[in-house]
Amino acid sequence: MHKCSMTQNNVLTMKKIIYIILIVPLLSFSQTYSIEYDVILNFLNRKGTLTINNAANSFYEEIQVEKKLDEKKMDEDRSYSNQIFLGNNNEKKTRYQLYNKIKDTLLNIDYLYDKKIICLEPFQKMNWNISNETKKISNYMCNKASTTFRGRNYIAWFTLQIPINVGPWKFNNLPGAILQVSDESNSFSWTATKIATNQTETDIAIEPHIKKMSLEEFIKENEKSKNEMANQMILKYVERGAKILKTETTEGRELKFEWEE
């Protein structure tokens, strides 16, 4: 009888051990994370922060820190040739991407004619090719992956040691946190600078009555506003007596959209 009782106790102990082994990975997935990034977008330097919550919503925010533009002087014949940068040195607008897992929707908070807007789009799942190539970034072992998204080819380095499947900006669908990602020309890049686990969830408040529009509507209106700004800047130089030999505009992160295919 005593022997049988000992056996039952051993079985119960084993069940507890198995339960603990099974539950630990689940607990690691339930942590909330905050990852900060240095961001380069052509002539812009920004700071990005990815916040991963346990709840249905996680979000990424980006704020401009400085303008990367080497102004060229006007030539002796008063002709002017340079890239046109559309932006403000003192711009401190924060832009967001909010990931709604339940509705499978990406909510973008951006600006149009200096007014804050909400732009809604389906959460596009990225298809990655994961290679065997590895390297260490900040003591995390990372794997290399590549994908094409809206006209640009990207290479990412992600770590399985942080089990999250959303990354900075609109990057997603990798089995670990993205610590570095850039397009093939290195014009656009995100580099993690700080990784932290949080005890409490962080959320953002969305002001009521902000205008909502689809991604297609936003892209078309945004292009229109950029063209208007470019024309105003060209006119300003012409009024100063400059001859415009060439104007160049820089493309954004997204070159081709689903409705254009």
N, C-alpha and C positions, 0 to 999 in steps of 0.2 A: 504493500500500500504506500509506504514511504517512497519506494523506488518510483512508483507511478507518478506520485506527486512531483518528484524531482524532474521527471521527464516532461510533465506538463509545464513546469516553470521554465525549463529550458526552451520549450517551444514558444512560450509567450515572450521570453527574452529575445529569441531569434526574430519573432514577428516585429518586436519593437525596433530592433536593429535594422531590419529590412525597411520598415516604415520610415525611419530616420534617413536612411540612404536614399530612398525614393523622394522624400519631401525636400531635402536640401537643394537639389537642382531647381525645384519649383520656387523655393524661396529666393534663390539667386536671380531668377527671372522677374521676381516681383519688386526688386529694388528700383528706386527712382534715380535717374542719372542726370547730370548736367555736364555738357561738354562745350568748351569754348574753342573758337576757331579764329585764326587769322585768315582773312578772305581777300583775294585779289580778283577784281573784275575789270579787266582792261586797265583803264586809267584811275580806277577807284581802289582805295584800301578800306575795307570794312571789318568790323568785329562781329562775329556770329556766335550765338549761344543756342545749343540744342537742349531742350528740357524733355525728359522722358518721364511721364507719369504712369501710375498704375491704372488710372481711370481710362475712359475711352479716348481722351484727348491728350496728345503731346504736341509740342510746338517748337518752332525754330524762329529766332529773331535775328535781324541784321541791322547794324547801324553804321553809317559812314563815319570814318575818322579823319580822312584827309584826301585831298585830290592829288593824283599822280600825273602831273602834266608839265612837261618842259616847254615853256612858252618860247617860240622862235621870234626873233626880232624882225621888224619890217626891213625888207631889202632897200638898197640905196635908191632904186627907181620907184620906191613906194609901192611895190607889188608885195603881196602877202600870200604865203602858201603854208597851210598848217591844217592839222586835224581840228575839227570842231568838237569840243567837249560840252555836252549839255548837262549842266549841273551847277551847284552852288557850293563855294568853298566852305560856307558855314552851315551846310545842310546837316541836320541831325535827326532826320526822319527815321523812325524805326519801322522796318517792314517785317511782316510775319508770314509764316506758313503754319497752319494748324491742321493736324492730322486727325480726322474723325474716323476711328476704326469701325464704329458701328455703321455709319452711313457710307463708308468707303469714299469719302469726299475730302478734297483738299481745299481749305479756305485760305485765300491770300488777302492780306491787308496791305494795300499799296497806295500810291498817290497818282492822281490825274488832275492836271492843271492846279497842282498844289493842294488839292482837296483829297482827304482820305476816302478810299473806297474799299469795298469788299468784292473780291473776284473769286467766283466759285468754279471749280473744275473737278472732273472725276479723278480719283487717285490713281494715276498711271503706274502700274507695276512694272518696274524695270527688269529686263532680262539680262543677267550677267553671265559671262564666261569666266569661271574661276580656274586659275592656273595653280601649278604646284610651287610657284615661286614665292618665297617668303623673305621677310626682313623684320628687324626689330625697330619699333618706334616707341620711344619713352618706356622702355622695358616691357612693352607688349609685343608678342609675336603676331605678326600680321601676314595675311595672305593677299595675293594680288588678284584683282578682278577687273574686267573691262566690259563696257557696254556702249551702246549708241542711244542717245536720247534727244529727240527733236532736233536732229541735224548735226549734233556734235558727238565726237567720240571721247569717252572718258576712261581714265584708269584710276582705280581706287585701291587703297590698302585698308583692310578691315581686320579686326581681331575678334576671335571667338571667345576671348576672355571676358568680353562685355557683350552679353547676349541680347542685343537689341536689333531690330530690323528696319528702323528708319534712321536717316542720316541728316546732314545739313542740307539746307535748301529743299529740293524735291527728291533727293536721292533716297532710295528705299530698296527693300527686298533682298538684302544680304543678311547672312545669319549672324552677323556681329557688327559692332560699332565701326564706322568709317573714321579712321584717324587722318588719312590723307586722300584727297581726290583732286584731279585736275584734268582739263581737256588736253588733247595731244599737242596743242601749240603753247601750253602753259599760260595762256591769256586769262584763264579762269581757274582758280585753285582755292582749296580749303585745307588748312593745316591745323590739327588739334593742338592747343597750347595748354589746356588744363582739363582734367577729368575729375569729377567729384561724385560721390553718392550722397543723396539727400535723405534726411529722415522724414521730411514732410513734402507733400506735393506743392508745386507752384503752378498758379493759373494766371491767365490774363483776362482782364475785363474788356469786353467789346462794347463800345458806345452804341446806344440805340440810334436808329434812324440814319445810319450810314448807308449811302447808296450801294446797292448790290447789282452786279452785272456778271455775265458769263465771261470766260476767258477770251473767247473770240471777240466779243464786244470791247473788252479792255484793250486787247492788242491793237485793234483798229483805231480806237480813240487815242491810244498812247502814241502810235506812229504819227497820227495827225498832229498831236501837240508837239512832238519832237520836230517835225517839219516846220511848224510855225515858229518855234524857237530858233531853229537853224536859219530861217529866212530873216528873222529879226537881227540875229548876230551878224550875218553877211551884210545886211543893210547898214548896220552900225559902222563896220569897217569901210564900206564904200563911201559913207558920208565923211569919213576921216581922210579920204583921198586915196585909199588903197585900191589896188587892182587885184581882184580875186582870180588867181591862176588856177587853183584846184581846191576842191573841197572834198574831204573824206569823212565819212561817218563810220563809227565802229558798231559792229553787230553785237547783239546781246547773247545771253546764254542759250536762248532758244531761237533756232533759225527756221525750222519747219514744223508746222502744226498739223494735227490730225485732219482738220477740215480742208487742208491744202493738198492732201494726197489723192 
